[in-house]
Amino acid sequence: MKYAIISDIHANPAALERVLADAERCGAEKVVCAGDVVGYGPDPVGAIRILRERGIPTVMGNHDAAVVGWCDTDGMIGSAREGTERHRR
């Protein structure tokens, strides 16, 4: 089975759709997401929706964990911290 392992979507559903289309063109039979679905980008809900609708297994990255309060943002650079804190709202 051919897998596509993706990560670091960072709330960019348009880019996620392009990556998923490319994975399909390359013959990937299964996609797995290694986290960081949120942070930085403008549309965390859109990115999450795509992953859920397609049933893509996803593990939590540090940005995802920070949004739900499971870790702090102290070690993140400024723009990452700002995006993560914005997505908490």
C-alpha positions as CSV (number, residue, x, y, z in Angstrom):
1,M,0.0,0.0,0.0
2,K,1.3,3.5,-0.9
3,Y,0.9,6.1,1.9
4,A,1.1,9.9,1.8
5,I,2.2,11.3,5.1
6,I,1.4,15.0,5.5
7,S,1.8,17.5,8.2
8,D,2.1,21.2,9.0
9,I,-1.1,22.3,7.3
10,H,-1.3,25.3,9.6
11,A,-4.9,26.3,8.9
12,N,-4.5,26.5,5.1
13,P,-7.3,24.4,3.6
14,A,-6.6,25.5,0.0
15,A,-3.0,24.2,0.2
16,L,-4.3,21.0,1.9
17,E,-6.7,20.4,-1.0
18,R,-3.8,20.8,-3.5
19,V,-1.5,18.4,-1.5
20,L,-4.3,15.8,-1.3
21,A,-4.9,16.0,-5.0
22,D,-1.2,15.6,-5.6
23,A,-1.1,12.5,-3.3
24,E,-4.0,11.0,-5.3
25,R,-2.2,11.7,-8.6
26,C,0.9,10.0,-7.2
27,G,-1.1,6.9,-6.3
28,A,-1.4,7.2,-2.6
29,E,-4.0,4.8,-1.3
30,K,-4.0,6.1,2.3
31,V,-3.2,9.6,3.8
32,V,-2.1,10.1,7.3
33,C,-1.6,13.5,9.0
34,A,1.2,14.0,11.4
35,G,-0.2,17.1,13.1
36,D,0.0,20.8,13.2
37,V,-3.4,21.3,11.5
38,V,-3.9,24.7,13.1
39,G,-1.6,27.7,13.6
40,Y,-0.5,30.6,11.4
41,G,-3.1,30.4,8.6
42,P,-6.6,31.9,8.3
43,D,-8.9,28.9,8.4
44,P,-8.4,26.2,11.0
45,V,-12.0,25.1,10.8
46,G,-11.7,24.5,7.1
47,A,-8.6,22.5,7.4
48,I,-10.1,20.3,10.2
49,R,-13.3,19.9,8.2
50,I,-11.4,18.5,5.2
51,L,-9.5,16.0,7.3
52,R,-12.7,14.8,9.0
53,E,-14.7,14.6,5.8
54,R,-12.1,12.4,4.2
55,G,-11.5,10.3,7.3
56,I,-7.8,11.1,7.4
57,P,-6.2,9.8,10.6
58,T,-4.5,12.7,12.4
59,V,-2.2,12.9,15.4
60,M,-1.8,16.1,17.4
61,G,1.1,18.4,16.8
62,N,2.5,21.0,19.1
63,H,0.3,23.8,17.6
64,D,-2.8,21.6,17.9
65,A,-1.9,20.8,21.5
66,A,-1.3,24.4,22.3
67,V,-4.7,25.4,20.9
68,V,-6.5,23.0,23.2
69,G,-4.4,24.0,26.2
70,W,-2.3,20.8,26.5
71,C,1.0,22.6,26.1
72,D,2.1,26.3,26.3
73,T,3.4,28.5,23.5
74,D,6.5,29.7,25.3
75,G,8.9,27.8,22.9
76,M,7.2,29.1,19.8
77,I,8.4,31.9,17.6
78,G,6.2,35.1,17.7
79,S,4.1,34.5,14.6
80,A,3.4,30.8,15.6
81,R,2.5,31.9,19.1
82,E,0.1,34.6,17.8
83,G,-1.6,32.2,15.3
84,T,-2.0,29.6,18.0
85,E,-3.5,32.0,20.5
86,R,-5.8,33.4,17.8
87,H,-7.1,29.9,17.0
88,R,-7.9,29.3,20.7
89,R,-10.8,31.8,20.3
